[in-house]
Structure formats: C-alpha cells, structure tokens
Amino acid sequence: MLFFSIVSCGVALNAISNFTASASPETSLQLNPLNLRARLRHVRQMLAPPNVSDESRAQAEEIATRGLRLEPFDARLYALAGFAKEDQKAATTQAYYQHALRLLPIERLALIQRLVHHIDNGQPKESVDLLEMFFVRWRDQWSAMAPLIPAIATDETAYDALVERFVTRPGGLYGLVTPLAREAQTLPVAERLVRDAYRRSGVNVRRSANYTVEKLFAAGEPRRAYFLFLQTLSDVEKEEAGYVYNGSFDLVPNRNRFDWTMRNQGGTNVRRVSRSVPADDPSQAKLANSAEISFLNTPVNFRGLSQYLYLPPGPFELSLTHSTRGFKSPKPFTLEVRCVQGTRRISSVEIQQGDAREKTVTTAFSVPVRNCGLQQITFRTDPIVESWRNRFSGTVLVHDVSLRLVTQQ
C-alpha cells in the first residue's frame, strides 16, 4: 500500500511539474528535477535581458551543468551552459558549443555563437557551413543572421563558397541579398551577388534582382538599377528588351520598375489579356497580348499602367498601337513620357473616345541632355474634380508601345 502511495505521489508531482513548466519553470524544477523542459526554460529566463547579471549567469551555468549529469546527450544544455559563461571567447566556452554541435549539428544557439566566434576571429570562410546549416533548419528565424551576413559576404575567401552553397537553394540568394542591399556600404555586394548567381548558375534571380533594384532606386542610383535589370534577364525576357521593355505585353510583368506596373485604382480594372491570332499573319502578332484598361463609369485620376525608362539623350519616335470599345472620357486620356526629375513632360499621345479598331499613332520628341537621366512612360488622365459628371467608361486595349531612336541622316 505504501508503495502505491509513493508512486501515486510521484505521478502527481510530475504532473504538477509538467503543468507549471511554462508559467513557473523554477517551481516546476523544484517539484521534479528530472523535468528537462522546465530546466531549459528556467535557464533561458535567467539569461534573458534585461535582468541578466553575473549572479544569474553563475546560477544558470550551475543549473545547466547539473542537468548535464542527468541528460548528458542533450545539446541544448551544453549550448546554454556555454551561453551562461561571461567570457564568450574563452576556449572552455567554445568547447561547450562545439560539443553541442557534435551532438546535434542544428542546435540553434550553438550555431549562432560559433558563427560569431569565427567572424570575430577573422575566419568568415569557416562560417559558411554553419550559415548553410542555419538556413536549412532555422529558415523561419533567418533574420537573426542579418547582422552576420555582411561580414561573411564581404570576405573574398568566403564569397565564392556563399555563391556555391546558397544560389541554387530555393530562397537562398534572396536570404543573402536582403540584409546586404539594406545598407549603402554593402549594396554593391548585393549587386555582385545577384549578377554572379545568374552567370554561374542560370537560376531565376528575379526576386532578388527586383529587391536590389528597389534599393538602388532609393539610393539614387537609377543607372546601376537599370543595368542590373538588363543583366539578369532570362533568355525569354531578353527577347522583349528594348527602349520599352515588354512593349507588346507578351510576358506577364515581372514586378520590376523597368517592366510594366499594372495597378487597379478605384473605378478601373487593369489586366493583361490574350487572344488567338492567325499564325500565318506576322502583322497580327503584336495583337495577341494586350493590356486591358476598363473604366467602370466613375470619376478617376488614372495612373495605373506605367514603366520606368532609361533613355539616352536624343530624338525618339513614340509608337502606340491600341483599340477602344465604348470609351468615353470627360478629360483627355493620354500616354505620356516624362522626366522623373522635375516631372517634365516630353511627349504625349491622346487616346480618342469612341469605338475604334486597332490603330497605330506616332509622335516625335527629344530627350534633353540635362535633368532627364530617368524617364517614366505612363497612361494617365488629366487631374479632375471627382464629380459624378466626370465619369470614365468603356475599355482601352493597349496592344503595343515602342520607342525608336531616330538616327540623323
């Protein structure tokens, strides 16, 4: 009877210990010293800022090392015992982390501390293996690596290993590029990484390229942004390159500033549409895909279809092929080219109201030498008072937009 009472009491204490492990791990550990979950949580709480002190470190190390006698193969306890030590550079501290990784190569705390140790000791190349392991296992916590990546990527001995290990992994290149592109001093490294990833592996780098292009724009470097865009086009995308990229809308826009931005606004619907055309009629090829702008019989200040351009100074011819269905506009609806600096308009083509089959209109203009290094081509309405009398309705189909540099005879 006494035996069963003792067993019942032990079971009850263990149950209470498990129940209180999250809310009060210290109490839980006192009730059951074998409760590993409570021990780990208690040590982590003692080492968490802002209350960590020399005294709490010493107590945390004692609790962790005492647990190692009960759980000698638990990598988490070894890592916490190392983290409790004040001198993180000491060989004894690093030995804890090394042993933790021998037991469990993906132990998170040990991975981070060994990464920091290699970087602090001028050994960034040795960090690449650990960084890859962290990415594979702890991808949802990748932001913890952001402060460490620049030190690794800027080291020439580690750079090639980074490219080799990460660019073919889904999301790997983007994971490296984002912390690098955020800072002005490492933005060139992000550019190089995107280019090298494309050249060496031929993988799709569009997401990483687009992110870097945005950061180059923010840094006031449109020229570098444009050439990075061109240098990372796929073979299919290269076929659409020109002064206007993807001018016939043959490809789905790739979310880069130098491709079409299609944006729905209140009272409009903008989308890419396709239709069948005779295969034996080359003249119909440019009509196969179009941008469809539908106006929903409401007032609107439209800016929902645009693209950034990087044109050299000189004379150009703008060509627009379009059609309309029941299009009504109280104010002019135009395709305009403007200088981004100062928003100076340098060319425009007005789209007429009514129903019209496919037609092409052209106009000549010149890109000035000064204060117009970057341009934007935009379909837009003139600013209007949002009165119910100023309603746009009907549909405009944009089949092709092109620019041609006019050579001097």
SEPA-421726 format. One record per residue (C-alpha): x, y, z. Coordinates in pm, whole numbers, padded with zeros to 5 digits, always signed. Layout:
XYZ ...
This chain:
+00000+00000+00000 +00285+00235+00090 +00449+00160-00247 +00139+00258-00439 +00106+00575-00232 +00464+00673-00312 +00410+00601-00681 +00085+00798-00685 +00254+01091-00513 +00539+01082-00767 +00299+01077-01058 +00108+01371-00911 +00425+01575-00856 +00540+01500-01210 +00201+01609-01347 +00212+01933-01148 +00571+01988-01261 +00474+01948-01626 +00173+02176-01580 +00380+02458-01427 +00684+02421-01658 +00582+02712-01881 +00444+02958-01626 +00685+02885-01340 +00980+02670-01453 +01174+02725-01127 +00888+02581-00921 +00843+02304-01175 +01209+02210-01148 +01191+02200-00768 +00897+01963-00790 +01074+01739-01042 +01450+01784-01101 +01421+01547-01397 +01188+01784-01586 +01416+01879-01877 +01165+02119-02031 +01142+02316-01706 +01523+02321-01668 +01577+02457-02019 +01309+02723-01978 +01440+02829-01636 +01796+02871-01764 +01677+03069-02067 +01477+03302-01844 +01779+03364-01623 +01993+03455-01925 +01733+03675-02095 +01792+04051-02096 +01747+04295-01936 +01775+04121-01597 +02083+03909-01670 +02369+03964-01424 +02691+03798-01316 +02498+03626-01038 +02224+03500-01268 +02487+03378-01516 +02662+03176-01248 +02332+03028-01129 +02224+02948-01484 +02554+02772-01555 +02520+02567-01239 +02163+02463-01324 +02262+02373-01682 +02571+02172-01583 +02373+01994-01311 +02126+01895-01578 +02408+01752-01790 +02464+01486-01525 +02103+01377-01579 +02090+01439-01957 +02448+01401-02085 +02343+01386-02451 +02122+01696-02466 +02283+01952-02698 +02060+02234-02573 +02200+02207-02220 +02559+02224-02348 +02476+02533-02552 +02308+02705-02257 +02598+02615-02026 +02829+02788-02273 +02600+03088-02311 +02592+03134-01933 +02966+03198-01924 +03070+03563-01915 +03372+03521-02145 +03225+03402-02474 +03569+03392-02641 +03720+03153-02390 +03819+02809-02516 +03611+02640-02245 +03303+02833-02358 +03355+02744-02721 +03409+02382-02623 +03054+02370-02492 +02921+02496-02828 +03140+02258-03025 +03022+01962-02823 +02660+02073-02862 +02702+02074-03240 +02866+01730-03233 +02558+01601-03056 +02312+01798-03270 +02453+01985-03574 +02141+02207-03595 +02143+02333-03234 +02038+02695-03285 +02221+02877-03006 +02544+02688-03067 +02528+02763-03440 +02489+03135-03378 +02768+03152-03121 +03012+02955-03338 +02930+03183-03632 +03005+03489-03420 +03326+03327-03294 +03455+03258-03647 +03375+03612-03764 +03534+03773-03458 +03848+03568-03518 +03876+03661-03886 +03757+03323-04014 +03445+03406-04222 +03505+03121-04465 +03467+02871-04180 +03125+03027-04110 +02971+02928-04444 +02899+02567-04343 +02730+02683-04022 +02536+02954-04207 +02408+02698-04455 +02304+02466-04172 +02117+02751-04003 +01938+02836-04328 +01829+02478-04387 +01696+02418-04035 +01606+02762-03899 +01489+02943-04208 +01193+03094-04023 +01445+03266-03792 +01681+03378-04066 +01656+03742-03955 +01893+03651-03670 +02166+03611-03933 +02121+03958-04086 +02395+04126-03875 +02644+03847-03959 +02597+03811-04335 +02780+04132-04441 +03100+04023-04261 +03092+03689-04444 +02988+03815-04789 +03249+04092-04798 +03533+03844-04742 +03674+03721-05073 +03769+03381-04934 +03411+03321-04818 +03229+03484-05112 +03268+03201-05364 +03160+02944-05107 +02848+03152-05035 +02756+03163-05403 +02814+02791-05442 +02612+02692-05135 +02319+02931-05149 +02221+03036-05500 +02069+02701-05601 +01873+02664-05279 +01516+02796-05301 +01517+03135-05131 +01889+03115-05058 +02000+03404-05278 +01719+03627-05152 +01814+03544-04794 +02167+03673-04858 +02072+03974-05070 +01816+04134-04840 +02047+04221-04547 +02322+04327-04790 +02102+04554-05002 +01960+04735-04699 +02291+04905-04620 +02464+05153-04852 +02811+05010-04785 +02711+04654-04876 +02467+04736-05157 +02741+04681-05420 +02798+04334-05274 +02429+04257-05322 +02455+04368-05686 +02758+04149-05743 +02592+03853-05573 +02282+03877-05795 +02492+03904-06112 +02722+03617-06017 +02431+03395-05918 +02277+03448-06261 +02602+03400-06454 +02724+03094-06267 +02403+02901-06221 +02146+03045-06461 +01881+03024-06187 +01587+03263-06176 +01715+03561-05977 +01421+03792-06048 +01302+03830-05689 +01649+03915-05563 +01719+04142-05861 +01394+04331-05808 +01470+04386-05440 +01817+04515-05522 +01681+04741-05797 +01442+04899-05546 +01727+04965-05304 +01938+05115-05584 +01650+05347-05669 +01624+05450-05305 +01999+05517-05303 +01968+05745-05609 +02139+05502-05848 +01894+05451-06139 +02171+05374-06388 +02303+05085-06181 +01946+04969-06124 +01872+04964-06496 +02185+04771-06591 +02126+04518-06315 +01777+04467-06458 +01918+04409-06808 +02199+04181-06692 +01960+03947-06507 +01701+03895-06783 +01633+03536-06878 +01669+03423-07240 +01294+03461-07290 +01292+03804-07127 +01581+03924-07342 +01361+03884-07649 +01137+04159-07507 +01419+04403-07433 +01412+04743-07595 +01374+05110-07506 +01031+05000-07383 +01055+04657-07221 +00780+04404-07291 +00612+04658-07517 +00370+04403-07668 +00278+04258-07328 +00390+03912-07441 +00515+03834-07091 +00346+03865-06755 +00503+04174-06590 +00787+04069-06361 +00728+04334-06090 +01038+04531-06176 +01022+04908-06223 +01160+04867-06574 +00870+04639-06669 +00503+04736-06671 +00335+04817-06342 -00035+04731-06359 -00232+04877-06071 -00605+04875-06016 -00744+05201-05885 -01095+05283-05770 -01317+05281-06076 -01076+05090-06301 -00960+04739-06375 -00620+04680-06539 -00511+04338-06655 -00312+04155-06921 -00528+03969-07174 -00452+03727-07459 -00639+03624-07771 -00584+03395-08066 -00445+03547-08385 -00373+03386-08724 -00040+03206-08705 +00035+03278-09070 -00005+03657-09036 +00303+03820-08874 +00131+04159-08875 -00117+04025-08618 +00149+03902-08376 +00158+04223-08175 -00219+04193-08116 -00201+03855-07943 -00141+04006-07598 -00258+04338-07465 -00309+04545-07155 -00680+04599-07098 -00787+04914-06912 -01155+04906-06816 -01324+05218-06679 -01624+05148-06456 -01833+05462-06518 -01690+05660-06228 -01460+05962-06191 -01095+05860-06183 -00744+06006-06181 -00576+05718-06360 -00207+05629-06325 -00244+05250-06325 -00021+05146-06619 +00337+05269-06626 +00704+05178-06670 +01037+05341-06591 +01272+05404-06884 +01643+05476-06913 +01677+05658-07245 +01987+05830-07379 +01957+06195-07481 +01844+06243-07839 +01546+06228-08079 +01291+05947-08046 +00970+05832-08206 +00694+05703-07980 +00454+05450-08131 +00127+05334-07973 -00099+05062-08114 -00436+05048-07940 -00810+04994-07982 -01117+05110-07789 -01461+04976-07703 -01729+05226-07596 -01464+05452-07448 -01592+05779-07300 -01370+06033-07124 -01467+06377-06992 -01098+06476-06994 -00807+06367-07216 -00665+06020-07161 -00303+06011-07276 +00015+05811-07296 +00292+06037-07168 +00668+06026-07133 +00802+06240-06851 +01140+06314-06700 +01133+06178-06346 +01348+06467-06225 +01113+06763-06215 +00828+06559-06374 +00871+06744-06702 +00651+06606-06983 +00846+06549-07304 +00591+06356-07513 +00223+06257-07515 -00031+06075-07733 -00403+06124-07671 -00641+05829-07697 -00967+05932-07862 -01316+05844-07739 -01548+05601-07912 -01511+05261-08073 -01202+05200-08283 -01027+04901-08429 -00653+04858-08389 -00466+05166-08499 -00114+05299-08454 -00030+05660-08374 +00319+05805-08356 +00479+06121-08232 +00833+06258-08226 +01008+06401-07924 +01354+06457-07784 +01510+06352-07455 +01701+06652-07316 +02066+06626-07224 +02022+06766-06874 +01793+06682-06584 +01632+06387-06760 +01850+06085-06691 +01549+05874-06592 +01206+05875-06752 +00865+05723-06694 +00603+05627-06952 +00250+05637-06812 -00110+05607-06923 -00292+05880-06736 -00593+06104-06716 -00568+06475-06655 -00640+06573-06295 -01013+06626-06249 -01258+06720-05979 -01413+06392-05864 -01763+06492-05967 -02018+06239-06090 -02025+06436-06415 -01660+06344-06480 -01713+05973-06538 -01488+05749-06745 -01638+05439-06904 -01556+05178-07166 -01235+04990-07244 -00895+05076-07388 -00680+04791-07520 -00309+04868-07541 -00155+04628-07794 +00196+04766-07833 +00412+05052-07711 +00753+05111-07867 +01026+05373-07887 +01270+05416-08171 +01586+05626-08163 +01580+05847-08468 +01917+05843-08638 +02044+06154-08808 +02059+06134-09189 
